[in-house]
Amino acid sequence: MTRPPSGEQFELESGDWRLTVVEVGGGLRALRRGDWQLLDGYPVDRMCNGGRGQPLMPWPNRIDGGRYTFDGKPYQLALTEPLRGNAIHGLTRWAHWRPVERGAARIVLEHALDPQPGYPFSLALRLQYELTPQGLTVRTCATNTGVSRCPFGVGFHPYFSCEPAGTRVDASLLKLAASDYILTDARGIPTGRAPVEGTSFDFRRARPIGDLVLDTAFASLARDPDGRARVELASSDQRRRVTLWLDESYRYLQVFTGDTLPQPERRLGVAIEPMTCPANAFATGEALRVLEPGETWHCEWGIA
């Protein structure tokens, strides 16, 4: 039997929800409710591209030149975004994740991240995906299994589509209650932040994305009484709507309209990416989680 590029496929279902989680990268390949494909994913016979549905650990987004200093020691990561000279999206995107618990609507995957050049730390990583008739919950746990403390951050990279297949996202309505966005240079490295007020990045009220090119991180997320921040994407006729929620550990959100993807895939989905820290956090320390030896940390986000 031919092995899919993304490895073993783990199928979950609850009510009219259907989810496919993959072994390679431990990410989301497909999510369907009834006849609606919520995720702009990828076919089973293709390799994941554009980060589609992938968890991003032990850091999300970019590290400038792959260089950072931690506890007084300098480190150099491999430049996995060579055209921009950055290290991008962590070290687990192409790793194998082992199923340790499986049920009809729930799966738990684990991966041991061993010390390596640029990140000489040990982590036990755990992903839990659970479907209910209300939607999907994604829980990430990280335990420092090494002898020294280590820097850590989490991100996820799902793309969503509310329009008919093959339709650009321009007419889709985005609502994102964030009061700031992060300024970046041409290489995607943060240079500061600015209020969204009066700019094209103000989505605090739902409005069409239009022809706006987004590869933008948002901060100062407004939260509901339950502590969760929520983002909504709706079809132009508002007949389909997906809500992404983030717990308090996820303080940043990257939105990417896919303009740099290969044709004809550009702007067919919107990546809405929860992040516990912004780009270059290993270098700046902004919102960076530091795990002490033996410490476990967890965070959650979900789709409704």
Buried (B, 14 or more C-beta within 10 A) or exposed (E): EEEBBBBBEBEBEBEEBBBBBBBBBBBBBBBBBEEBBBBBBBEEEEEBEBBBBBBBBBBBBBBBBBBBEBEEEEBEBEBBBEEBEBBBBBBBBEBEBEBEEEEEBBBBBBBEBEEEEBBBBBBBBBBBBBBBEEBBBBBBBBBBBBEEBBBBBBBBBBBBBBBEEEBBBBBBBBBBBBBBBBEBEEBBBBEEBEEBEEEEBBBBEBEBBEEBEBBBBBBBBEBEEEEBBBBBBBBBEEEBBBBBBBBBBBBBBBBBBBEEBEEEBBBBBBBBBBBBBBBBBBBBBBBBBBBEBEBEBBBBBBBB
